[in-house]
Amino acid sequence: MADRLSLMREFGRFLRFLLSELRPRGRMLTPFNLISVPVIVAAAAILVVRFTRGLGAVTNLSQEVPWGLWIGFDVVTGVAFAGGAYVITFAVYVMRMEKYRPIVRATVLNGLLAYIFYAGALALDLGRPWNIINPIIGNKFGFSSVLFLVSWHFMLYMLAEFIEFSPAVAEWLGWKRVRRVLHAFTLTAVILGITLSTLHQSGLGALYLMAKPKIHPLWYTEFIPILFFVSSIFAGLSMIILEGTLSHRVFATQINHKRHGSFEEIILGLGKGAAIAMFVYYFFHALVFVHDHRWQLITDLWGVWYLVEILGFVLVPCVLFAYGVRNRSVSIVRTAAILALIGIIMNRLNISVIAFNWNSAAHYYPSWQEIVVTLMVIFSEIWVFRWIVLRMPVMREAHELPSRPTESRPSELTASA
């Protein structure tokens, strides 16, 4: 009886602790809040219409064009942006590049939230969301289908990232013994995550191997899976540069500058990796272009658009990355990161939306509702990221967390229960 009462008291403390952590921190009337809250509210109303009246009520999708902005940007492009997690964990845990350890947790958190929200966006795009289980269990598609492989890679990678980040959650809750157990699984989760990520990044590109008649010849190649994988490397590194720059300004009070050292050195290192990956990516594109004799395909507007992507947002940022690292110019590296991210958006949207069904009479343009919902996904992810960073040891050590009253701190008795 006494043990039961003690356990109930511990759960009560745990609930009070969680409720106290739900209280908002910082200023509420910020530009981001004033922009994001109305967008999220409007998107919630749009989603009510979407789930009560169907996709046709809020999107411009059709039987001829079943995949639009929610797939092309939220999933196909977003997964590339989340590639920084497996790159950084590989560098720190496998290659032992300790210089990047201070940004591991923030990068893994970004990757985990990206996958969670993009999986949610995928469910929004399904006409019958309850059928999302079909590719996971191989129903109607079979166990050899690309969707079956991508689905399992996707789920297992999210699990691996959660395990990688879980020690931070245990530190936040004050569960030292649980933290030691979770930390013991970190290296295994990292190796599993790296393997799964390389597979599903390329597997996502493999989906489009079956759409050869629909994709413009300038963007279709049997090497799409390889290009998707290589591009996810510099896309992830570029996103880390951009997010890290913004985070170091927004969360300046959360950062232990002695632990993080010179963030500029980290940016230059990331820029060097991005330059190498972009050169490999550009080399692959040039090799495919020459081998397939595509010169005659660049004589029209599609050719001009292709050259804008490859030259303006692949070659130029590649050179800028190399120049910025060589001359130790952080501003040039950041500029190159922005251009590289724009290039990734262009490439993934070209393959999945713009140059898809290029010779068909049915042309797709996203509706304003689709754009609002996409912004909602992005803003919601930022809200959750900010909530976690302000409370958990993401950019600081556990001992740097603000002290809490003993009666409000959850104990390990609750964890063991």
Phi, psi and omega in degrees: 000318181294321178296322179294318178296320179295319179296320178296321178296321180295318177296324177297319177296319180298316180293319178296323178297313180297318179297322178294327180284343178283347180294138181295148177236146180083185181285141180269326183270068175256158179304319180297316180297318182294332179273315189286321184298310177300324179295316180295319179295315179297320180294324178299319177294321179296321181292329175298316178295318181300316184276349177259331183242356177098170182297325183297340182284337185232353181236166175259023179285157181209180177295328179283327181233082184277342179248129182230219185297322183295331175271312186297320181261305187298324185256297187297317179279318183298323179297323177295319179298331181277002183292347181296334183297311182287332179291313182290318179296325175297317181295320185277310188274333181259310181274353178059040175273086188294342180301330185264001182300323180300338182257005184297309185296317179296321180291316178296320178299316177300317180295316180298313180294322179300314181293321179296313183286327179287328173296322175296320178296326177297320178295327179295330186275348181278128179301325176235086187303332181293345178275008180296341180286340186301308180294336181289320182264001179078012182291127177072339182257330182093162184279352179259004181285153179295321180298323178298315180294314181297320181298313180291320176300318181298310182294314182293327179291321175298320177297317179297317179294323178296319178295320179299323183270344187302328176303327178294322177295317179296322177295320178299320181277351180079022181266087186292315181294319177297322180297319179296320179295314181295322180297329180294335180269357188299310183298319178299316179296323180295313180298316177298317181296319179297315180298312182295321183293317178298327180287314185280336173298314178286326179297326178297322176290329181296337177302327185273356174294336181273002183245031183305317181293344186261334183269138179303140184303334179291335182254345180271136173202153178290353179263015178306316179302318179293317180296321177297319180293311182296318181294332178293336180291304182285336174294316178296317179295320179295321178294323177297318179299313181292310181295320179297320178297315179293319182295322180291344175266317183286319184252041183300325182285346181271350191262129171273103187292334177292321180288321183281343180063217179270110179294334178296324177295323178295316179299317180296321177295318177295322178296324178295316177296320179295322179297317180296313181296321180291325178295317177299317180298314180294321179298317178300315180298315180296320180296316179295319182299314182287317183296322182271005177053060184266013183302321183289349182273353184256022182265357179239191182295327176298321178295319178297316180298320178296316180293325176300317180293308188287318182275313185284328186235013170234300182294314182298308178296330176298313178295319180295320176302310182297317180294317180296318178292317181299322183258008177054047179253104182294324181296321178292321178297319178295319177298317179297322179298318179296315179296321179295321178294320176298320179296321178295317178300315180298314183296312182292323178287327177297316181289319188265338186228299192291306180269011176267132188060037186296330182258017180263156178286340181272110179254140184251134171227130182295142176283165180295332177293321178297321179293317180297317180294321177298317176297324178299317179299315181294312182296320180296319178298319179295320177301312181293319178300315180296318180300317182290316183297323181286349185238329186253160179284078179263311179251006179217170180280162181298323182288350178270357177293146179299140181291147180237153175302145183301323184289344180260354182272128178290143181259171180286347174297321178295319181296316182291335177290000000 
